Amino acid sequence: SPRPLTHDLVASVIDNLGGDLQDIYISELREHTYFAKLRIKKDGELVEVDCRPSDAIALAVTAKVPIFVAEDVLGEACGEN
């Protein structure tokens, strides 16, 4: 059988460790580089894990969770800042 892709592996690890992926948050745009966080609920607390946006988006699609983007990041990406 085919081996899991990285985003499938991360989803499996989160699940097997008792976490629940809540959403993906594109948090920052700095020097033409985007930053993202995986927001995982574990034992009633929200844990944020740094992640490359490309990996975070692939994981969000796989896990069917929402993707949020900080307003200032949207503004900057659209040339409004």
N, CA, C and O atoms as a GROMACS GRO file, in nm:
protein
  324
    1SER      N    1   0.084  -0.119   0.000
    1SER     CA    2   0.000   0.000   0.000
    1SER      C    3   0.089   0.125   0.000
    1SER      O    4   0.202   0.121   0.048
    2PRO      N    5   0.036   0.236  -0.054
    2PRO     CA    6   0.118   0.357  -0.060
    2PRO      C    7   0.146   0.412   0.080
    2PRO      O    8   0.064   0.400   0.171
    3ARG      N    9   0.261   0.471   0.095
    3ARG     CA   10   0.301   0.530   0.223
    3ARG      C   11   0.231   0.664   0.240
    3ARG      O   12   0.201   0.731   0.142
    4PRO      N   13   0.204   0.703   0.364
    4PRO     CA   14   0.133   0.830   0.385
    4PRO      C   15   0.217   0.951   0.345
    4PRO      O   16   0.339   0.953   0.363
    5LEU      N   17   0.150   1.050   0.290
    5LEU     CA   18   0.215   1.177   0.261
    5LEU      C   19   0.232   1.252   0.393
    5LEU      O   20   0.170   1.218   0.493
    6THR      N   21   0.316   1.354   0.392
    6THR     CA   22   0.348   1.426   0.516
    6THR      C   23   0.223   1.478   0.586
    6THR      O   24   0.209   1.462   0.707
    7HIS      N   25   0.131   1.540   0.511
    7HIS     CA   26   0.012   1.595   0.576
    7HIS      C   27  -0.078   1.484   0.631
    7HIS      O   28  -0.146   1.504   0.733
    8ASP      N   29  -0.081   1.367   0.566
    8ASP     CA   30  -0.156   1.254   0.621
    8ASP      C   31  -0.091   1.205   0.750
    8ASP      O   32  -0.160   1.171   0.846
    9LEU      N   33   0.041   1.201   0.751
    9LEU     CA   34   0.115   1.160   0.870
    9LEU      C   35   0.088   1.255   0.987
    9LEU      O   36   0.062   1.210   1.098
   10VAL      N   37   0.095   1.385   0.962
   10VAL     CA   38   0.071   1.484   1.068
   10VAL      C   39  -0.070   1.470   1.123
   10VAL      O   40  -0.090   1.475   1.244
   11ALA      N   41  -0.169   1.453   1.036
   11ALA     CA   42  -0.307   1.435   1.080
   11ALA      C   43  -0.319   1.311   1.168
   11ALA      O   44  -0.387   1.314   1.271
   12SER      N   45  -0.253   1.204   1.130
   12SER     CA   46  -0.255   1.080   1.207
   12SER      C   47  -0.187   1.098   1.343
   12SER      O   48  -0.238   1.049   1.444
   13VAL      N   49  -0.074   1.166   1.346
   13VAL     CA   50  -0.002   1.189   1.472
   13VAL      C   51  -0.089   1.272   1.567
   13VAL      O   52  -0.100   1.239   1.685
   14ILE      N   53  -0.148   1.380   1.517
   14ILE     CA   54  -0.235   1.463   1.602
   14ILE      C   55  -0.347   1.379   1.661
   14ILE      O   56  -0.373   1.385   1.781
   15ASP      N   57  -0.412   1.300   1.577
   15ASP     CA   58  -0.523   1.216   1.622
   15ASP      C   59  -0.477   1.111   1.723
   15ASP      O   60  -0.540   1.093   1.827
   16ASN      N   61  -0.368   1.042   1.693
   16ASN     CA   62  -0.320   0.935   1.781
   16ASN      C   63  -0.268   0.987   1.915
   16ASN      O   64  -0.263   0.912   2.013
   17LEU      N   65  -0.230   1.113   1.921
   17LEU     CA   66  -0.186   1.172   2.047
   17LEU      C   67  -0.301   1.240   2.122
   17LEU      O   68  -0.279   1.307   2.224
   18GLY      N   69  -0.422   1.223   2.072
   18GLY     CA   70  -0.540   1.275   2.141
   18GLY      C   71  -0.571   1.420   2.114
   18GLY      O   72  -0.648   1.482   2.187
   19GLY      N   73  -0.512   1.475   2.010
   19GLY     CA   74  -0.540   1.614   1.974
   19GLY      C   75  -0.652   1.622   1.872
   19GLY      O   76  -0.689   1.523   1.809
   20ASP      N   77  -0.707   1.742   1.858
   20ASP     CA   78  -0.812   1.767   1.760
   20ASP      C   79  -0.775   1.894   1.684
   20ASP      O   80  -0.780   2.004   1.740
   21LEU      N   81  -0.738   1.880   1.558
   21LEU     CA   82  -0.701   1.996   1.477
   21LEU      C   83  -0.824   2.084   1.460
   21LEU      O   84  -0.924   2.042   1.403
   22GLN      N   85  -0.815   2.208   1.511
   22GLN     CA   86  -0.928   2.301   1.506
   22GLN      C   87  -0.931   2.379   1.376
   22GLN      O   88  -1.034   2.388   1.310
   23ASP      N   89  -0.815   2.435   1.339
   23ASP     CA   90  -0.807   2.517   1.219
   23ASP      C   91  -0.661   2.548   1.189
   23ASP      O   92  -0.570   2.510   1.263
   24ILE      N   93  -0.643   2.617   1.079
   24ILE     CA   94  -0.512   2.665   1.036
   24ILE      C   95  -0.519   2.816   1.038
   24ILE      O   96  -0.619   2.875   0.998
   25TYR      N   97  -0.413   2.880   1.084
   25TYR     CA   98  -0.411   3.025   1.093
   25TYR      C   99  -0.287   3.078   1.021
   25TYR      O  100  -0.174   3.054   1.065
   26ILE      N  101  -0.308   3.150   0.911
   26ILE     CA  102  -0.197   3.216   0.842
   26ILE      C  103  -0.177   3.347   0.920
   26ILE      O  104  -0.258   3.440   0.909
   27SER      N  105  -0.070   3.352   0.996
   27SER     CA  106  -0.056   3.455   1.099
   27SER      C  107   0.027   3.576   1.062
   27SER      O  108   0.010   3.684   1.120
   28GLU      N  109   0.117   3.560   0.967
   28GLU     CA  110   0.214   3.667   0.947
   28GLU      C  111   0.271   3.662   0.806
   28GLU      O  112   0.283   3.556   0.745
   29LEU      N  113   0.306   3.780   0.755
   29LEU     CA  114   0.380   3.793   0.629
   29LEU      C  115   0.498   3.883   0.660
   29LEU      O  116   0.482   4.002   0.687
   30ARG      N  117   0.617   3.824   0.654
   30ARG     CA  118   0.738   3.898   0.689
   30ARG      C  119   0.844   3.874   0.582
   30ARG      O  120   0.882   3.760   0.555
   31GLU      N  121   0.892   3.982   0.520
   31GLU     CA  122   0.996   3.973   0.417
   31GLU      C  123   0.959   3.871   0.309
   31GLU      O  124   1.040   3.786   0.273
   32HIS      N  125   0.838   3.883   0.258
   32HIS     CA  126   0.786   3.799   0.150
   32HIS      C  127   0.771   3.652   0.190
   32HIS      O  128   0.763   3.565   0.104
   33THR      N  129   0.767   3.624   0.320
   33THR     CA  130   0.750   3.488   0.369
   33THR      C  131   0.626   3.482   0.457
   33THR      O  132   0.612   3.560   0.552
   34TYR      N  133   0.538   3.388   0.426
   34TYR     CA  134   0.418   3.368   0.508
   34TYR      C  135   0.449   3.271   0.621
   34TYR      O  136   0.532   3.182   0.608
   35PHE      N  137   0.379   3.291   0.733
   35PHE     CA  138   0.393   3.204   0.849
   35PHE      C  139   0.255   3.152   0.886
   35PHE      O  140   0.155   3.223   0.874
   36ALA      N  141   0.250   3.027   0.932
   36ALA     CA  142   0.121   2.967   0.968
   36ALA      C  143   0.133   2.891   1.098
   36ALA      O  144   0.242   2.856   1.143
   37LYS      N  145   0.018   2.866   1.158
   37LYS     CA  146   0.012   2.787   1.281
   37LYS      C  147  -0.099   2.683   1.267
   37LYS      O  148  -0.206   2.710   1.214
   38LEU      N  149  -0.069   2.564   1.317
   38LEU     CA  150  -0.173   2.463   1.334
   38LEU      C  151  -0.232   2.490   1.472
   38LEU      O  152  -0.158   2.502   1.569
   39ARG      N  153  -0.363   2.499   1.482
   39ARG     CA  154  -0.425   2.519   1.612
   39ARG      C  155  -0.495   2.389   1.651
   39ARG      O  156  -0.593   2.347   1.589
   40ILE      N  157  -0.441   2.328   1.756
   40ILE     CA  158  -0.482   2.194   1.798
   40ILE      C  159  -0.539   2.201   1.938
   40ILE      O  160  -0.477   2.259   2.028
   41LYS      N  161  -0.657   2.143   1.958
   41LYS     CA  162  -0.714   2.135   2.092
   41LYS      C  163  -0.670   2.004   2.154
   41LYS      O  164  -0.690   1.897   2.097
   42LYS      N  165  -0.611   2.013   2.274
   42LYS     CA  166  -0.563   1.895   2.347
   42LYS      C  167  -0.593   1.916   2.494
   42LYS      O  168  -0.550   2.015   2.553
   43ASP      N  169  -0.667   1.824   2.552
   43ASP     CA  170  -0.704   1.832   2.694
   43ASP      C  171  -0.766   1.967   2.730
   43ASP      O  172  -0.736   2.025   2.834
   44GLY      N  173  -0.853   2.016   2.642
   44GLY     CA  174  -0.925   2.140   2.668
   44GLY      C  175  -0.846   2.268   2.644
   44GLY      O  176  -0.900   2.377   2.661
   45GLU      N  177  -0.721   2.256   2.605
   45GLU     CA  178  -0.638   2.374   2.579
   45GLU      C  179  -0.604   2.383   2.431
   45GLU      O  180  -0.590   2.281   2.363
   46LEU      N  181  -0.590   2.505   2.384
   46LEU     CA  182  -0.552   2.528   2.245
   46LEU      C  183  -0.401   2.540   2.236
   46LEU      O  184  -0.340   2.625   2.301
   47VAL      N  185  -0.341   2.455   2.154
   47VAL     CA  186  -0.196   2.454   2.133
   47VAL      C  187  -0.170   2.502   1.991
   47VAL      O  188  -0.233   2.454   1.897
   48GLU      N  189  -0.079   2.596   1.975
   48GLU     CA  190  -0.043   2.645   1.842
   48GLU      C  191   0.095   2.592   1.805
   48GLU      O  192   0.191   2.603   1.882
   49VAL      N  193   0.104   2.533   1.686
   49VAL     CA  194   0.229   2.474   1.639
   49VAL      C  195   0.268   2.544   1.509
   49VAL      O  196   0.189   2.551   1.415
   50ASP      N  197   0.390   2.596   1.504
   50ASP     CA  198   0.441   2.663   1.385
   50ASP      C  199   0.448   2.564   1.269
   50ASP      O  200   0.484   2.447   1.288
   51CYS      N  201   0.412   2.611   1.150
   51CYS     CA  202   0.407   2.522   1.034
   51CYS      C  203   0.425   2.605   0.907
   51CYS      O  204   0.385   2.721   0.902
   52ARG      N  205   0.485   2.545   0.805
   52ARG     CA  206   0.491   2.613   0.675
   52ARG      C  207   0.349   2.623   0.621
   52ARG      O  208   0.273   2.526   0.631
   53PRO      N  209   0.310   2.737   0.564
   53PRO     CA  210   0.175   2.751   0.512
   53PRO      C  211   0.137   2.644   0.409
   53PRO      O  212   0.023   2.597   0.409
   54SER      N  213   0.229   2.605   0.323
   54SER     CA  214   0.195   2.503   0.222
   54SER      C  215   0.157   2.371   0.289
   54SER      O  216   0.062   2.305   0.246
   55ASP      N  217   0.230   2.332   0.393
   55ASP     CA  218   0.197   2.210   0.466
   55ASP      C  219   0.067   2.227   0.543
   55ASP      O  220  -0.016   2.136   0.548
   56ALA      N  221   0.048   2.345   0.603
   56ALA     CA  222  -0.074   2.371   0.680
   56ALA      C  223  -0.198   2.364   0.591
   56ALA      O  224  -0.299   2.308   0.630
   57ILE      N  225  -0.189   2.422   0.472
   57ILE     CA  226  -0.303   2.421   0.381
   57ILE      C  227  -0.333   2.278   0.334
   57ILE      O  228  -0.449   2.239   0.328
   58ALA      N  229  -0.230   2.202   0.301
   58ALA     CA  230  -0.251   2.061   0.262
   58ALA      C  231  -0.317   1.984   0.376
   58ALA      O  232  -0.406   1.902   0.351
   59LEU      N  233  -0.275   2.009   0.498
   59LEU     CA  234  -0.334   1.943   0.614
   59LEU      C  235  -0.479   1.986   0.634
   59LEU      O  236  -0.564   1.902   0.664
   60ALA      N  237  -0.507   2.114   0.616
   60ALA     CA  238  -0.645   2.164   0.631
   60ALA      C  239  -0.738   2.098   0.530
   60ALA      O  240  -0.851   2.062   0.564
   61VAL      N  241  -0.692   2.082   0.408
   61VAL     CA  242  -0.774   2.017   0.305
   61VAL      C  243  -0.797   1.871   0.342
   61VAL      O  244  -0.909   1.821   0.331
   62THR      N  245  -0.692   1.802   0.386
   62THR     CA  246  -0.703   1.662   0.426
   62THR      C  247  -0.798   1.645   0.544
   62THR      O  248  -0.883   1.555   0.544
   63ALA      N  249  -0.783   1.731   0.645
   63ALA     CA  250  -0.860   1.718   0.769
   63ALA      C  251  -0.994   1.791   0.762
   63ALA      O  252  -1.076   1.781   0.854
   64LYS      N  253  -1.017   1.864   0.653
   64LYS     CA  254  -1.142   1.939   0.635
   64LYS      C  255  -1.167   2.037   0.750
   64LYS      O  256  -1.275   2.038   0.810
   65VAL      N  257  -1.065   2.117   0.779
   65VAL     CA  258  -1.078   2.221   0.882
   65VAL      C  259  -1.063   2.358   0.816
   65VAL      O  260  -1.004   2.370   0.709
   66PRO      N  261  -1.117   2.463   0.880
   66PRO     CA  262  -1.109   2.597   0.821
   66PRO      C  263  -0.967   2.653   0.820
   66PRO      O  264  -0.881   2.615   0.899
   67ILE      N  265  -0.947   2.744   0.726
   67ILE     CA  266  -0.821   2.818   0.714
   67ILE      C  267  -0.854   2.965   0.740
   67ILE      O  268  -0.937   3.024   0.670
   68PHE      N  269  -0.788   3.024   0.840
   68PHE     CA  270  -0.807   3.165   0.872
   68PHE      C  271  -0.680   3.241   0.838
   68PHE      O  272  -0.569   3.187   0.845
   69VAL      N  273  -0.698   3.368   0.801
   69VAL     CA  274  -0.584   3.453   0.766
   69VAL      C  275  -0.598   3.583   0.845
   69VAL      O  276  -0.705   3.644   0.847
   70ALA      N  277  -0.490   3.626   0.909
   70ALA     CA  278  -0.490   3.752   0.983
   70ALA      C  279  -0.524   3.867   0.888
   70ALA      O  280  -0.479   3.869   0.774
   71GLU      N  281  -0.605   3.962   0.936
   71GLU     CA  282  -0.648   4.073   0.852
   71GLU      C  283  -0.531   4.152   0.795
   71GLU      O  284  -0.534   4.192   0.679
   72ASP      N  285  -0.429   4.176   0.876
   72ASP     CA  286  -0.315   4.254   0.827
   72ASP      C  287  -0.239   4.178   0.718
   72ASP      O  288  -0.182   4.239   0.628
   73VAL      N  289  -0.238   4.045   0.726
   73VAL     CA  290  -0.174   3.964   0.622
   73VAL      C  291  -0.253   3.975   0.492
   73VAL      O  292  -0.195   3.990   0.385
   74LEU      N  293  -0.386   3.968   0.502
   74LEU     CA  294  -0.470   3.984   0.383
   74LEU      C  295  -0.448   4.121   0.320
   74LEU      O  296  -0.433   4.133   0.198
   75GLY      N  297  -0.447   4.224   0.403
   75GLY     CA  298  -0.427   4.360   0.352
   75GLY      C  299  -0.293   4.375   0.282
   75GLY      O  300  -0.285   4.435   0.175
   76GLU      N  301  -0.189   4.322   0.343
   76GLU     CA  302  -0.056   4.332   0.283
   76GLU      C  303  -0.047   4.250   0.154
   76GLU      O  304   0.012   4.295   0.056
   77ALA      N  305  -0.106   4.132   0.154
   77ALA     CA  306  -0.102   4.046   0.036
   77ALA      C  307  -0.180   4.108  -0.080
   77ALA      O  308  -0.148   4.084  -0.197
   78CYS      N  309  -0.282   4.186  -0.046
   78CYS     CA  310  -0.363   4.251  -0.150
   78CYS      C  311  -0.310   4.390  -0.187
   78CYS      O  312  -0.371   4.460  -0.267
   79GLY      N  313  -0.197   4.428  -0.129
   79GLY     CA  314  -0.136   4.556  -0.160
   79GLY      C  315  -0.203   4.674  -0.092
   79GLY      O  316  -0.186   4.788  -0.135
   80GLU      N  317  -0.277   4.649   0.016
   80GLU     CA  318  -0.348   4.756   0.085
   80GLU      C  319  -0.263   4.821   0.194
   80GLU      O  320  -0.304   4.923   0.249
   81ASN      N  321  -0.148   4.765   0.225
   81ASN     CA  322  -0.063   4.822   0.332
   81ASN      C  323   0.059   4.888   0.273
   81ASN      O  324   0.142   4.941   0.347
   0.00000   0.00000   0.00000
